[in-house]
Amino acid sequence: MSTATVRVPAKINLCLGVGPVREDGYHPLATVYQAVDLHDEVRATSRDDDAITVAVHSELDVRSESVLVPEDDDNLAVKAARLLRETTGVMTGVDLAIRKVIPVAGGMAGGSADAAAALVACNDVWATGLSRAELEEIAAQLGSDVPFLLHGGNAIGGGRGETISPVLARGSYHWVFAMAHEGLSTKAVYAEFDRLNDGSRVPDPVVPDALLAALRAGDAEALGDALSNDLTEAALSLRPELQDTLEIGIEAGALGAILSGSGPTALFLASDEQHSLDIAFALSSAAGCADVVQSRGPVTGARSTS
C-alpha cells in the first residue's frame, strides 16, 4: 500500500475576459490567473482492487459546505484519477481523502484544484512516472482551470482557459476574500451572461495591457486599478446582494475589488498586512459574508508533501 499527500492552492482571476459562445458551448477566455495561499489537501492511498473512492472533510466555517461536494463518480478528483488510470493503463484503485478549505462553488476553482491534486497524488502512488507536462495534457481534458493549478504562480489563460503561458511578474500581493453564504453555479452565470448579451456583439476577449504592466512592475496600486471581470454583471444579476459586499470593501480602502471568476467570492486587494486586516475587519460584519479570509499570492501549484 502506497500513500501520497498533495497540497493545492486556490486560483483567482486578476482579469477575466469572456468572448461570444462557441459552437461547442464554451466561451473563449482571456484571463490572468494567480494561485493564492488558500489550500485544499488530497491524500491518495493505493488499493489492491480497482475501486476508486473519495471522502471529503470540510475545514470551512460556512456550514454544510462539505455536503455540496459529491462523494461519488461526479467528484472531479475521482474523474481525474479515472482519466489518469485510463491514460496509463494502471489496473489498481485508490482511496482519495479531500480536506476542503477552498470555498465550494465560490469562483476559486476548488473542484479543479482537487482534480489537479489527485493527478499528482495518483501519479505518485501508482508510480506512473508521468512528467508535469504530461499531467497538464490530461488536466486540460478535465476542466479549464486544472492545468493552471498544476502550474501555479501567475499565468495567462487562453482558449477556454486551459492553455497556459507564463507571465513576467514581480512581487507578492495581499488579498482579502469575502465568502458568500451560498455558492453560485458557474454554468448558471455563463447562461446569464449569454442572456444579458443576447442580440449584442460580444467582442473577442483580451488581457488588458495595464494589468500585465502592473504585474511586471510589482505595482499593487496599478494592479488594483486594472482588475476586471466580464462575468460581474451576470453574477450580480443572479445575486444582487454581492454588490453591497463589493462596496464595503471599496469603502474600506481596497486598492481593487472584483468577483472571483463566476463568483460569488469577492476579492479585495490590500497594500500591506495591516491594510488587509482593516479590510477584513470591515467585511466581517457585512450581512452577505459568511466568512472573511486573508491570503497572499502568488504561490506554487499542486505539490506533494509526503
C-alpha positions, -999 to +999 in steps of 0.1 A: +000+000+000+013+034-010+002+069+001+008+104-012-005+137+001-007+168-021-015+205-012-030+226-040-039+263-040-070+282-049-069+304-080-082+339-086-087+357-119-070+391-120-089+397-152-115+376-169-124+385-205-153+364-219-160+361-256-191+350-275-203+315-270-187+290-295-205+262-313-192+237-287-210+257-260-178+271-245-167+307-243-133+319-254-115+334-224-086+357-219-076+357-183-046+361-159-046+335-131-029+339-098-025+310-073-031+321-037-023+308-003-056+290+004-051+253+001-070+221-002-052+188+006-057+155-012-044+122+002-043+092-022-039+056-009-035+028-033-058-002-032-054-039-041-087-039-061-098-015-089-122+007-068-118+045-067-134+061-036-135+096-022-142+111+012-145+148+019-138+167+051-145+205+052-124+229+072-147+258+062-167+279+086-195+280+060-220+254+072-228+223+052-201+231+025-188+196+026-222+181+016-221+201-016-190+182-027-200+148-043-185+117-028-191+096-059-181+094-095-192+130-101-163+143-079-138+159-102-109+143-082-124+109-089-127+118-126-091+128-126-080+095-111-100+076-136-087+095-166-051+091-154-057+053-150-072+051-185-043+070-199-016+050-183-032+015-182-030+012-144-052-016-131-055-009-094-077+015-075-072+043-050-089+059-019-090+097-021-094+118+010-100+156+005-096+182+031-116+212+018-105+248+026-112+264-008-148+275-010-172+253-029-189+269-059-170+301-049-153+310-082-119+299-068-116+266-087-119+243-056-131+213-076-104+219-103-078+222-075-088+188-061-085+173-096-050+187-100-040+174-067-055+140-074-035+138-106-002+145-088-011+122-059-022+093-080+008+097-103+029+091-072+010+062-056+006+044-089+042+052-099+032+060-134+062+083-139+044+110-160+061+144-162+043+176-151+039+185-188+022+151-194-001+156-164-010+191-178-022+174-210-045+152-190-056+181-168-068+201-199-094+173-205-108+178-170-115+215-169-103+250-178-086+257-145-070+223-138-038+228-159-031+261-141-034+246-107-007+222-116+014+252-127+007+278-100+022+313-098+008+337-124-001+328-159-022+339-189-051+315-197-064+313-233-088+291-252-115+282-227-089+289-200-069+256-204-040+269-224-014+283-201+016+307-207+038+323-181+035+359-170+065+381-162+056+393-127+072+407-096+061+410-060+037+394-036+001+406-031-022+408-001-057+397-007-089+396+014-116+371+003-153+376+013-170+343+012-208+343+005-233+322+023-242+302-008-222+291-038-230+302-073-232+278-103-206+286-130-230+272-156-258+295-144-236+326-145-224+319-181-261+313-191-270+347-176-240+362-194-255+349-227-290+361-218-278+396-210-258+398-242-284+382-264-286+403-296-254+422-288-220+418-303-196+403-278-160+412-286-132+388-286-116+388-251-082+403-244-059+407-214-055+444-205-021+458-212-023+478-180-027+447-159+003+430-174+024+462-169+013+463-132+024+427-127+058+434-144+063+464-122+051+447-090+028+477-085-002+468-063-020+501-067-018+498-105-029+462-103-059+472-083-070+497-109-066+471-137-086+442-122-116+433-144-142+406-148-167+403-177-189+380-156-196+406-129-229+419-144-242+383-148-232+373-113-247+404-098-279+399-118-283+365-101-270+376-067-275+414-064-266+414-027-229+408-037-228+445-048-231+455-011-201+433-003-180+449-030-189+484-019-180+477+017-145+466+007-141+496-015-152+519+013-126+503+035-099+515+010-093+483-010-069+490-040-093+470-062-124+449-058-138+422-081-157+389-080-135+358-084-143+340-116-180+334-118-184+344-081-198+346-055-165+351-036-154+388-037-117+397-038-101+428-024-065+439-029-047+454+000-015+474+001+001+455+031-007+432+060-022+460+082-044+472+053-055+436+048-066+434+084-085+467+082-104+455+051-111+421+067-125+438+098-148+460+078-161+430+059-166+408+089-198+425+099-213+425+063-246+407+061-236+390+029-203+375+042-203+340+057-165+342+063-136+365+056-101+351+048-068+369+043-043+354+019-013+362-003-002+353-038+013+341-060+022+306-047+032+274-064+008+249-078-001+214-066+029+199-047+034+167-028+040+170+009+048+133+015 
